[in-house]
Amino acid sequence: MPNYVEVQPDLRSGRAARSGRPITVFGSDYAPGEHLTAHRHARGQLAFAASGIMTVTTEGTPTRQGGAWIVPPSQALWIPPRLTHAIRMTGKVAMRTLYLRGDAAGFMPDAPEVLAVSPLLRELILRMIERWPERDRDGHMTALILTELRAAPRLKLRLPMPRDERLLRLCRALLDEPGDPRSLPQLARLAGASTRNLARLFQAELGMGFTAWRQQARLMEALRRLAEGAPVTAVALDLGYATPSAFAYMFRRALGTPPSRFLLRGRDAATAGGPL
């Protein structure tokens, strides 16, 4: 069973958050493959894993597009208050999460966003949880955390998902087989729509073309496989790249670091992110 430190109650319970502190915390360790079903929180959530990888998904609504976000140990995901989401674990996940009171989080976006976690922010998160429920009496830790969040670079690790059933069918098929080499015209029959309509839907619903969406889907799958210890060459070839160097170029362009550096970071994070 997870080792809970403190959890902001979800809105379905009808209970208000018990703590009036600007920041409250949550810490739990999860086994590979564990899944937190759809839930939501009264406060905005900074979901961070000291080790392992989290995949966070949200369902689309008439006013908000659904999507999926990959959260490696060097990053965190901001989840706005009252947004229903689910989380799936890859590898052993040491979740170390902060919940921000509304007035403290006024500068944060109103949509999910992946943030780069600096070494200082990482240590502040771990220290805040380690000291819980002791009060941050002088407020210095809280102030430092908020300062680091303001300065944290935003990263494009979101995979948007469509509402149109035809396009959704195609996207789900590619998520099941991200290395599928078929072109959009070859996949059109699977979706039950013309190539022209599918190309229009990709732009209208997802804001990107077919090639860009598939590359993002492959990047997310690559992150999952690398976290599980798969060799870079095997990941590159399985995901449809002609050479490991072509894969490494895509990876560096998207994340600013080569796969080998990402793997080293992940191992360092796992060493530092022990039990509470």
Secondary structure, DSSP 8 states (H G I E B T S, - for coil): ----S-----GGG----S--SSEEEEEEEE-TT-EEEEE--SSEEEEEBSSSEEEEEE---SSS--EEEEE-TTEEEEE-TT--EEEEEESSEEEEEEEE-TTTTTTS-SS-EEEE--HHHHHHHHHHHHHTTS--TT-HHHHHHHHHHHH--EE--EEE--SSHHHHHHHHHHHHSTT----HHHHHHHHTS-HHHHHHHIIIIISS-HHHHHHHHHHHHHHHHHHTT--HHHHHHHTT-SSHHHHHHHHHHHHSS-HHHHHHHHHHHHHH----
